[in-house]
Amino acid sequence: MVEIPETSPASLSSRGRFTLLAVACLTIMVGTVVAPGLAIISSALGVSAHASWLITLPALGVIIFAPLAGRLIDHIGPYSALQMGLVSYGLLGVAGAMLQSPVLVFADRVLLGGATAVVMVSGTSLISHWYRGQERLKMLAHQGMAIELGGVLFLLTAGILAGIGWYWPFAIYLLAWGMLWMLRAWVPSRAPSDEEAGLVADTTSGAGMGRVYLAALAAMMLFFTPIVLMPLELSSMGMREAEIGLFLAAIALVAVATAMMLPRIVGLIGENMTLPLAFASFTASLILFGMAEDIRVMSLGALFSGIGFGLSIPLVNHMTVERTPAARRGRNLAYLSMAIFSGQFLTSLLEFLPGQAALVFIVMSVLGGAFTLIYLLIWWQERLGKDIAVPTKSRKKA
């Protein structure tokens, strides 16, 4: 059997690559489209009492429907599942502006989360089929960049559109139908399997996935805390929707730059040290947001928040793919999606905490510090294990 280097097993055109990265943007878009205009959108839809649910309920939909999405992908394949997800995403997204009852509005947001689960899992599954090894890590880092760059563009666009009319941001969801056309035009319907690529069958056991899922859940909780709290806080300070969108977009822009450097950082310090670095960045951002009395300190907090995202979410995607046997990859990616969006959904409970937003930021920073210590301990234990294993092997050879 001819050995294939750890690169793409077959050629995917630059347009096909762009399509898979564009599809990834839809995962961040599902909640952030309404974030800049949250105050006026929630008022128009009659859900002001639970405005943050418009951002977080799609995450509940992902949690509920992700296992079904995994089974659907196993049954019909990621390509067909992605087509179904894109059609549903556009339809359910734009429908949110046309519903009158709060019950129907919230139900639509949950179902939109279900469509997002299908899009997210099937899109990452296609990447795992088309790319291998170091190229896969680079592509998943680029996926993280695309998610956050999409966040920049969608937050800015949504802020401008919300200033024109509260319902206009919902039109952004129709981009999913344009991506469906791109998928059918530029991505082959059948990606090469491991056997066709000449690769040895995956023998990884999938061990240690619990800590990966926990990292994903915690990272999204810490990242979405300011996303949920800041729009209303900044609005009360007199900032307009477009300005709020610009501030939130700055966080996403930093995440893009950080994700670009992720493969090099992982190469220098390893996966297990990169995670505590990400949590330390989240912790610093939350402390700064909690202490902020002017825009300069808030901007520094945005810098650290973006760094935390860029170091965490692309990495847990890569760790899931690399540590999972090919036969279970769809299901484990679905579980990862559940973990990511569980963290996002849990931020909806922040509105029930007593006290001002500054106090919530400080409480969440303590949680971030705890996770920093947890993953530092995991890194230290694995390092100790390697140090002990090396002399043992040397003695056997002697």
Disulfide bonds with the S-S distance in Angstrom:
none
